[in-house]
Amino acid sequence: MLNRILHKMKTPHHVPIYTILCLLIFQLMLIPHLSAQVRWKKVTSDYGKLPASINVFSSSDLLDDAPSIMFVAEIKSKDKKIDFFVDTTSRRRLTPQQYFNRSNNPYVVVN
């Protein structure tokens, strides 16, 4: 049943929806582990005008006794004004800034 639903869903750039779901599930599993070890600070206002459904958090706490700079973007997926898409670096190397410029200035770029 899930395969039929996923098959009917379309995503830009022809990325299989189950790939996106797997990445999101992995990230959701990682967030509780990180939140137990670090203190998050809301930094949404540091990134210009974002929709109310997007919040950005940052931490520079130690992670496993190593210095780290971490960011988490919280996006309410029910906001119909926000489109989600995935792009890859297949046979090319792009920096996050190059992705940002190439993708028509998205709200979030994940590296």
Beta strands, then each sheet from edge to edge (+ up, - down):
strand 1: 41-42
strand 2: 54-59
strand 3: 70-75
sheet 1: 1+ 2- 3+
end
